[in-house]
Structure formats: C-alpha cells, structure tokens
C-alpha cells in the first residue's frame, strides 16, 4: 500500500476543506499557503528520490481515479501498461495506468541523461519562481521595502526563464508521442509557457515604464498562470481522466490548453475583488493578495 499516495489524498481533502472554509470567511490565505507547501513537498521528491521514482509516484496518484469505474481497462484507450509494471507505486494492484503516465515514465526512466537534467532544471526554476511570486504578492513594491521587492523580482525572472526554457525544450520532443497528443502537445505546452512568461515580461515592462498599476495587474495574471499551470492542470487531470478514459490524450490536451488561461481568469477576478474593497484604488492604496487573509 503506497502510504505516500494516501497522504496526498488526505492532503487534497484538507486543502479542499481550507478552500471551502476560506470562501466562507472571505479569507483564503491559509489555503494559498497550504498550496505552496504542498507544491514544495511534491517537487522535493525529485531531488530526494530521482526522476523515475518520483514519476512513478505521480502516476500512482492518478491510478485510482483513472481505474475507478472502468470495467475493462484493456478497452479504455487512455489506459496502458508499462514494462514490468514499474511505472507506478501500486505494484500489482493496478496493471493499467494513464497512457500519458506510461509515456512520461518511459521518457525519463529510459531516456538520455540530458533530458532528465532539463526536467530537474524546469522543476527547480519554476518552483523557486512560484515561491518568490507568492512572496512578492504578499509584500508588493508599494510596501516598506521596495528595494527587496525589486531584487526578488530579478531572481524570480531568472528562475522562471530557466524553468520555462527547460519546459519548452522538453515539449519540443513530444511530436511523436501519441499518448501526449503528438504535435498538439508541443503547441499546447508552448502556449502554456507563453501564457506564463508573457504575463511576467509584460509586468516587468510596465514597471520599467513606471506604470505601477499595470505592473500589479500583470503580476496577478502571472500568478494566475502559474497556479493554473501547476495546480489547475493537476486537479483538472484528476477529474477528467476517469471521464475521458475512452479517448486517448484528450484529458491531457484539455488540461494543457486550458489550465493557464483559467488560472489567469481566476486571478483577474481575485484582483478585481481586492480592488473593489479599496473603492476606487490607486497603486498606493490597492490591497495586496495578503488582504485575502482578513
């Protein structure tokens, strides 16, 4: 019994509870903090256990919902087997796994070393950028230490460039991988990367032009694209996989193309709510995302 996967399920249940409680109170700071800590715990496995074992753990999270309710897994086009059933932590409990997962495992368990290096760079860069992004949103540049805010912005951009760059190079190899969706996967991951990186770059151009209000708007959108690309992507895949088990790669494609835009939309709604609390705000009196904690 993979205890780690069960812990993830328990953490997801707690996180949903925090979301419901936060929406009821109108204060979602605990939900956001838990999401950041959860992300760090999942991504730290790659540094501790290596790519192959971490991917098998990741696939194990989806094995339960993807096999649930499928009377004949062999007939489900979105499920597949892998050599010696090593691509999941469930052992013989599940023989069929999400087809994107078996392809994911094979690429890094049996692929070139440089591909794994790119994966580590992508994970490390995006993780650091994600954490610094949340620090920046809770302590915006109109706060008590604008110099630190600016310095962290430079570090965050460098980390994001490494993370997104690695993702784009890895995605360029997906054209021949049917279980990812072929070239639709290539274009989809590039589109996701464009959503993330363009929001960040536009925000930087706006602050260099001293347009503080526009800078804040685009940084919220950047945060939304990051949350969408990581968390919405995974949650959507968790829900859509069982529903679309008869269509290979369709659930994955929906998540690739829509998670980042949905994240941007949610962030825009949050920003407008915060600004509505401030009345008719200027940059100096708009509320940071930390206002959601009270």
Secondary structure, DSSP 8 states (H G I E B T S, - for coil): --HHHHHHHHHHHHHHHHHHHHHHHT--HHHHHHHHHHHHHHHHHHHHH-HHHHHHHHHHHHHHHHHTT-S-GGG-TTEE--GGGTTSTTGGG-S-EEHHHHHHHHHHHSS-HHHHHHHHHHHHHHHHHHHHHHHHHHS-TTSS-HHHHHHHHHHHHHHHHHHHHHHHHHHTTGGG-GGGTTHHHHHHHHHHHHHHHHHHHHHHHHHHTT-HHHHHHHHHHHHHHHHIIIIIHHHHHHHHHHHTTTSTTHHHHHHHHHHHHHHHHHHHHHHHHHHHHTSS--TTT---GGGGG-
